[in-house]
Amino acid sequence: MKTIKFLTLGLLMTMSVMSVSAQFKNTEDSICKTNTFLYQEAYKSKQYLDAYEPWKIALETCPKSSKNLYIRGATILKAKFNATKDPNERKAIVDELMQMYDMRIQNYGEAAEVTARKAYDMEQLRGNAALKEYYELYAEAMRLGASSLDVAFIERYFDATVKYVTSGNEDTTLIVDNYDIASDALDALVAAETDSAKKAELYGVIAHVENRFSPFASCDELVKIYTKKFAATPDDITLLKKITTILRKKKCMDTELFFAATEKLHALEPSPSTAYLMAQMCYNKDRHNEAAKYINDALAGAEDKDKYNMYILQGLCYTNTNNYSAARTAYNKAAEMEPSKGEPYRLISQLYAKGAKAVSDGMGGRSAYWAAVDAARKAITVDGSPENVEAANRLISSYSGHFPKQDEAFMLDLIDGNSFTVPGWIGVSTTIRTRK
């Protein structure tokens, strides 16, 4: 028998002891040495069932001798599982495997990774019969350290979540909450990954998670779930951050819940980002004075890299409250943040046209359109992108049609090509131009 064959290998111990002695620097336990040698020899020959008994003795005798005891032990126990069809024996083997993993954590740490392996093996070996157990193990692994897990375990965690809920164990709130956890972990892994192939793999997992989440991700469903939680604990900052994050991710920012949660979060823990969100939402609701206040708060603490969009929004708020001079100042500051963007100058061009009627130049404010065309041309000068050039040319074409006619200019002693300072709040020097 193979068992007898491998037991006789004990006679060769003296010839092989040097190959394993490095594993036993802190012990001279002959039982440990003998059984380690025997299980390793059987393992090398893929005689996993013969390896089981000496491996078990080695594990009990010297559990700290080598991490390989646990790595190889998983293979041995799975082979033992596959060798029997008896359900009670199979359950006992899985229990033994789980206990072995617990010993590995106790002796070698790596709790998150090993717990995830426990979950995966439980799922593969016992299937639906152990759904609750393996789901809880995946969840525990994520709590212990999602950032240290292999991406495949994060994928399995979310799949297990969906299966756990759709099997009637929890309501869809759990899927939403765990999607938030999984997507944050995946986003962090993508941000840290530099290898293009590994990053592509991560994007594949993200797509899979998004696809699994999609049936549960309608704005109506999310609002229904989180409205109850928000009503129960409106001052819970962790919950508020979760609500605002997930509603933003799923493009549900036009909901009353998102507004209310962001407003509460800003009141409890104000920051440039929450102030900016409040400004955006107030602007979209045509509450321009409130939006201007929030955007001013945001700009007071924002980093330069975030200020361009904030200045653009500030300019729009002032434009809609007819504070044209302040709006132009905001657009010019945006241009300082991003000198190669034409958008600020296009907005100034539109601002001049919008304020033309307030210009007292003796020709119904038509000089404002000279300034408007100048600003649009400036946009083309700094930004040659096709979309900017097209948009600026549309403005030039439209505003050129408002230039004074030649005979009208003649009556006012205005000569084409001469300089002219637009009066009033615009106050810029331009060139006289007429149309037939």
Secondary structure as UniProt FT lines:
FT   HELIX           2..7
FT   HELIX           8..12
FT   HELIX           13..20
FT   HELIX           21..24
FT   TURN            25..26
FT   HELIX           30..44
FT   TURN            45..46
FT   HELIX           48..61
FT   TURN            63..64
FT   HELIX           68..82
FT   HELIX           87..108
FT   HELIX           111..126
FT   HELIX           127..130
FT   HELIX           131..145
FT   HELIX           146..148
FT   HELIX           151..166
FT   TURN            167..168
FT   HELIX           173..192
FT   HELIX           196..213
FT   HELIX           214..216
FT   HELIX           219..232
FT   TURN            234..235
FT   HELIX           237..249
FT   TURN            250..251
FT   TURN            253..254
FT   HELIX           256..268
FT   HELIX           272..284
FT   TURN            285..286
FT   HELIX           288..301
FT   HELIX           304..320
FT   TURN            321..322
FT   HELIX           324..337
FT   TURN            339..340
FT   HELIX           343..354
FT   HELIX           356..358
FT   TURN            364..366
FT   HELIX           367..382
FT   HELIX           386..400
FT   TURN            401..402
FT   HELIX           406..411
FT   TURN            412..413
FT   TURN            416..417
FT   STRAND          419..421
FT   TURN            423..426
FT   STRAND          429..431
//
